[in-house]
Amino acid sequence: MQFLVKGLDGKDKGAMARRLAVREDHIKLGDKLLASGNMWYGAALLDDDNKMKGSVFIMDFPSRKELDEWLKIEPYVTGNVWKEIEIHNANVRDPIQFNKSKEFFEINK
């Protein structure tokens, strides 16, 4: 099952510090999820000043239960970074479209 997951950070003074404190662990877990095929795509959400304010993911798990198991260990959840989490069932029409070369993205900036 595919899911769109959106996590929005807290807006308090310590929000960015909490994000940065666990960001490396978040990225390491993301690398594992990419390798296992559970994460198809992820992006940081930015505010008007281009500062991180949240995250969005396209995830693929056998069921919602496995997605919830990931959220229990996700550093942005355990590190109290995300204050709002939205989860939507999704159906990515053509996941192969994400398999573009790095050069494609550099040329099309």
Secondary structure, 3 states (H helix, E strand, C coil): CEEEEEEEECCCCCHHHHHHHHHHHHHHHHHHHHHHCCEEEEEEEECCCCCEEEEEEEEECCCHHHHHHHHHHCHHHHCCCEEEEEEEEECCCCHHHHCCCHHHHHHCC
